[in-house]
Amino acid sequence: MPQSTAKPVFDKPLRLPLSQEEIDSINAYLRDVTPEQILEWAHEHVPGLFQTTAFGLTGLVAIDMLSKITPNPPPLIFVDTLYHFPETYELVEEVKKRYNRDVHVYKPKGCETVEDFEKKHGQKLWEADETLYDYLVKVEPARRAYEELGVKAVITGRRASQGADRANLQPLEVDNTGLIKLNPLFAWTFPFVQWYVDNNKVPRNKLLDQGYRSIGDWHSTVKSGEGDAGERAGRWAGKQEKTECGLHVDYFKLKAEAEKKLKEKAADQQSSESASALAVEAIA
């Protein structure tokens, strides 16, 4: 008997949480359609859908595609680490104007400026404790956004061709917190992304004209080489073992580790203050 080619039917909206069988069924369908069709399907089926973006090329492609699919695209979330390049902040404003989009901006807790952050956590925390830095400037603000905005699912700019932890990327994934992650351009390579950006006149970071291909915080981003591996190689210069910023790793493990370090830091500070007070009393 010939196999049925009928389009599979999914609940509108999807009933969460999804079972593994449902995830497999959705991925079997989404793997064979275009990025635009993935985005259209997600917009129609996925509740609590937002797009998280640092305004990299793949995320910008998704923003542009969504603008042509619906007049009411998923809201944008931008995690402002406070250490982005000036060109990145300029791009955020350009995207807001070009696509008439509001952007939910989340910063490290209790901080509006670099000065605020360094007063609380010290200078160059990314060198002193990279894990704690990632948690404070990226993971905690993102999770706070998800809770406050009622986020159930996010559109990401990840692609399998970026390699490392992303090599086996699927169009839809569910992390260990239950958050759905849609990866509409999972099957695209960098040349495809570049082609779309050029042909659709998508706004792009000016740093891309200076030899950068993947742009994060100014203190840990360098110009990279050719190919998809080179694209990510410009991030976290000199740290070959690092491939993710913290947003796409085990949240609970990272949170526990960061909270432990914060408690130890607070205890050390309290001990130091007590010792100083005793010294003052002794002198008096």
C-alpha positions as CSV (number, residue, x, y, z in Angstrom):
1,M,0.0,0.0,0.0
2,P,1.3,3.5,-0.8
3,Q,2.2,5.5,2.3
4,S,0.0,8.5,3.2
5,T,1.4,11.9,2.4
6,A,-1.2,13.8,4.3
7,K,0.1,16.6,6.5
8,P,0.1,15.5,10.1
9,V,-2.4,17.2,12.4
10,F,-1.3,18.7,15.7
11,D,-3.2,20.4,18.5
12,K,-3.7,24.2,18.1
13,P,-2.3,25.2,20.5
14,L,-0.1,22.3,21.6
15,R,-1.0,20.8,24.9
16,L,2.1,21.0,27.2
17,P,4.1,19.3,28.3
18,L,4.9,17.3,25.2
19,S,5.5,13.6,25.4
20,Q,8.7,12.2,23.7
21,E,6.4,10.6,21.1
22,E,4.9,14.0,20.3
23,I,8.3,15.6,20.1
24,D,9.5,12.9,17.7
25,S,6.4,13.3,15.6
26,I,6.7,17.0,15.4
27,N,10.4,16.8,14.5
28,A,9.7,14.2,11.8
29,Y,7.4,16.7,10.2
30,L,9.5,19.8,10.7
31,R,12.8,18.3,9.4
32,D,11.3,18.2,5.9
33,V,9.9,21.7,5.6
34,T,11.5,25.1,5.1
35,P,12.6,27.5,7.9
36,E,9.6,29.7,6.9
37,Q,7.3,26.8,7.3
38,I,8.8,25.9,10.7
39,L,8.2,29.5,11.9
40,E,4.6,29.5,10.5
41,W,3.9,26.2,12.2
42,A,5.3,27.4,15.5
43,H,3.3,30.7,15.3
44,E,0.1,28.7,14.8
45,H,0.7,25.8,17.2
46,V,3.1,26.8,20.1
47,P,1.7,28.6,23.1
48,G,3.7,31.2,25.0
49,L,6.1,31.6,22.1
50,F,8.9,34.3,22.1
51,Q,12.1,34.8,20.2
52,T,15.3,35.2,22.2
53,T,18.0,36.9,20.3
54,A,21.4,38.6,20.6
55,F,20.8,39.9,17.0
56,G,23.3,37.5,15.4
57,L,22.7,36.8,11.7
58,T,20.6,33.7,12.1
59,G,18.3,35.4,14.6
60,L,18.0,38.3,12.3
61,V,17.0,36.0,9.4
62,A,14.3,34.6,11.7
63,I,13.1,38.1,12.6
64,D,12.9,39.0,8.9
65,M,11.1,35.8,7.9
66,L,8.5,36.3,10.7
67,S,7.8,39.8,9.5
68,K,6.6,38.3,6.2
69,I,4.6,35.5,7.8
70,T,2.5,37.5,10.3
71,P,1.7,41.1,11.4
72,N,1.9,39.8,15.0
73,P,5.2,37.9,15.3
74,P,6.4,36.5,18.7
75,P,7.8,39.1,21.0
76,L,11.6,39.6,21.1
77,I,13.7,39.1,24.2
78,F,17.2,40.6,24.4
79,V,19.5,39.7,27.3
80,D,21.7,42.7,27.7
81,T,24.9,41.5,29.5
82,L,26.0,45.2,29.7
83,Y,29.2,44.2,27.8
84,H,27.9,44.2,24.2
85,F,29.7,46.1,21.6
86,P,28.3,49.6,20.8
87,E,27.6,48.3,17.3
88,T,25.3,45.7,18.8
89,Y,23.2,48.3,20.7
90,E,23.0,50.3,17.4
91,L,21.7,47.2,15.6
92,V,19.0,46.7,18.3
93,E,17.6,50.1,17.6
94,E,17.8,49.6,13.8
95,V,15.8,46.4,14.1
96,K,13.2,48.0,16.3
97,K,12.7,50.7,13.7
98,R,12.9,48.6,10.6
99,Y,10.4,46.0,11.8
100,N,8.4,48.2,14.1
101,R,9.1,45.8,17.0
102,D,9.3,46.2,20.7
103,V,12.1,44.4,22.5
104,H,11.9,43.1,26.1
105,V,15.4,43.9,27.5
106,Y,16.6,42.0,30.6
107,K,19.9,42.9,32.4
108,P,21.8,41.3,35.3
109,K,19.7,41.5,38.4
110,G,19.8,44.9,40.2
111,C,22.2,46.4,37.5
112,E,21.6,49.0,34.9
113,T,25.2,49.8,34.0
114,V,28.7,48.1,34.0
115,E,29.5,50.2,37.0
116,D,26.6,48.7,38.9
117,F,27.6,45.2,38.0
118,E,31.3,45.6,38.8
119,K,30.4,47.2,42.1
120,K,28.5,44.1,43.1
121,H,30.6,41.4,41.5
122,G,34.1,42.9,40.9
123,Q,35.9,43.7,37.7
124,K,36.6,41.2,34.9
125,L,34.4,38.5,36.5
126,W,34.6,36.7,33.1
127,E,38.2,36.1,33.9
128,A,37.9,35.4,37.6
129,D,34.9,33.0,37.3
130,E,33.5,32.4,33.9
131,T,30.7,30.1,35.0
132,L,29.4,32.6,37.6
133,Y,29.7,35.4,35.0
134,D,27.6,33.5,32.5
135,Y,25.0,32.8,35.1
136,L,24.7,36.4,36.3
137,V,24.7,38.2,33.0
138,K,22.9,35.7,30.7
139,V,21.2,32.7,32.4
140,E,19.6,34.5,35.4
141,P,18.2,37.4,33.3
142,A,16.9,35.0,30.7
143,R,15.1,32.8,33.2
144,R,13.7,35.9,34.9
145,A,12.3,37.0,31.5
146,Y,10.7,33.6,31.0
147,E,9.0,33.7,34.4
148,E,7.8,37.3,34.2
149,L,6.6,37.1,30.6
150,G,5.1,33.7,30.7
151,V,7.4,32.2,28.2
152,K,6.7,28.5,27.3
153,A,8.8,28.4,24.1
154,V,11.6,30.3,22.4
155,I,12.8,30.7,18.9
156,T,16.6,30.4,18.7
157,G,19.3,31.1,16.1
158,R,21.2,27.8,16.6
159,R,22.2,25.7,13.6
160,A,23.6,22.2,13.4
161,S,26.4,23.3,11.1
162,Q,27.9,25.4,14.0
163,G,29.2,22.1,15.3
164,A,30.1,21.0,18.9
165,D,27.0,20.7,21.1
166,R,24.8,21.8,18.2
167,A,25.9,19.2,15.7
168,N,22.8,17.0,16.2
169,L,20.4,19.8,16.6
170,Q,16.7,19.1,15.9
171,P,14.1,21.6,14.8
172,L,12.3,21.3,18.2
173,E,13.8,20.5,21.5
174,V,12.7,20.6,25.1
175,D,15.3,21.4,27.8
176,N,15.4,20.0,31.4
177,T,13.2,22.9,32.6
178,G,10.4,22.1,30.2
179,L,11.2,25.1,27.9
180,I,10.6,24.4,24.2
181,K,13.3,25.6,21.9
182,L,12.5,26.1,18.2
183,N,15.5,26.1,15.9
184,P,14.0,27.0,12.5
185,L,17.3,27.3,10.6
186,F,18.8,24.2,12.2
187,A,19.7,22.7,8.8
188,W,21.1,25.9,7.2
189,T,24.8,26.5,6.8
190,F,26.5,29.9,7.1
191,P,26.5,30.6,3.3
192,F,22.7,30.1,3.2
193,V,22.3,32.6,6.1
194,Q,24.6,35.1,4.4
195,W,22.7,34.6,1.1
196,Y,19.4,35.4,2.7
197,V,20.7,38.4,4.6
198,D,22.2,39.9,1.4
199,N,19.2,39.2,-0.8
200,N,16.6,40.5,1.7
201,K,18.7,43.5,2.8
202,V,18.4,42.3,6.5
203,P,20.0,44.7,9.0
204,R,23.3,43.4,10.2
205,N,26.0,44.2,12.8
206,K,28.6,46.6,11.3
207,L,31.3,44.5,13.0
208,L,30.6,41.8,10.4
209,D,32.4,44.0,7.8
210,Q,35.5,44.0,10.0
211,G,36.1,40.2,10.1
212,Y,33.8,39.1,12.9
213,R,31.2,36.4,12.2
214,S,29.7,35.6,15.6
215,I,29.5,38.5,18.0
216,G,29.1,38.3,21.8
217,D,30.6,40.4,24.6
218,W,33.3,42.8,23.6
219,H,35.8,41.3,26.0
220,S,35.7,37.8,24.6
221,T,34.9,38.1,20.9
222,V,37.6,38.1,18.2
223,K,37.7,37.9,14.5
224,S,37.2,34.4,13.2
225,G,38.2,32.2,10.3
226,E,36.4,30.7,7.4
227,G,33.7,28.0,7.4
228,D,31.0,27.3,10.0
229,A,33.5,26.1,12.7
230,G,35.4,29.4,12.2
231,E,32.1,31.2,12.6
232,R,31.8,30.2,16.3
233,A,35.6,30.2,16.9
234,G,35.5,33.9,17.3
235,R,33.6,33.6,20.6
236,W,35.4,33.0,23.9
237,A,38.9,33.6,22.4
238,G,41.5,31.0,23.6
239,K,39.0,28.7,25.2
240,Q,38.6,25.8,22.9
241,E,36.6,23.8,25.3
242,K,33.9,26.4,25.5
243,T,31.1,26.2,22.9
244,E,28.0,27.6,24.7
245,C,27.4,30.7,26.8
246,G,25.2,29.0,29.4
247,L,21.8,29.6,27.9
248,H,21.8,26.1,26.2
249,V,23.4,24.0,28.9
250,D,22.1,22.3,32.0
251,Y,20.2,25.1,33.8
252,F,19.8,23.4,37.2
253,K,23.4,22.4,37.4
254,L,24.7,25.8,36.4
255,K,22.3,27.5,38.9
256,A,23.3,25.3,41.8
257,E,27.0,25.9,41.0
258,A,26.5,29.7,40.7
259,E,24.4,30.0,43.9
260,K,27.1,28.0,45.8
261,K,29.8,30.4,44.7
262,L,27.7,33.4,45.6
263,K,27.1,32.1,49.1
264,E,30.8,31.4,49.5
265,K,31.6,34.9,48.3
266,A,29.1,36.4,50.7
267,A,30.5,34.4,53.6
268,D,34.1,35.4,52.7
269,Q,33.1,39.1,52.6
270,Q,31.3,38.9,55.9
271,S,34.3,37.2,57.5
272,S,36.6,39.9,56.1
273,E,34.3,42.7,57.4
274,S,34.2,41.1,60.8
275,A,38.0,40.8,60.9
276,S,38.3,44.5,60.0
277,A,35.8,45.5,62.7
278,L,37.8,43.6,65.3
279,A,41.0,45.2,64.2
280,V,39.4,48.6,64.5
281,E,38.2,47.8,68.0
282,A,41.7,46.6,69.0
283,I,43.3,49.8,67.8
284,A,40.7,51.9,69.6
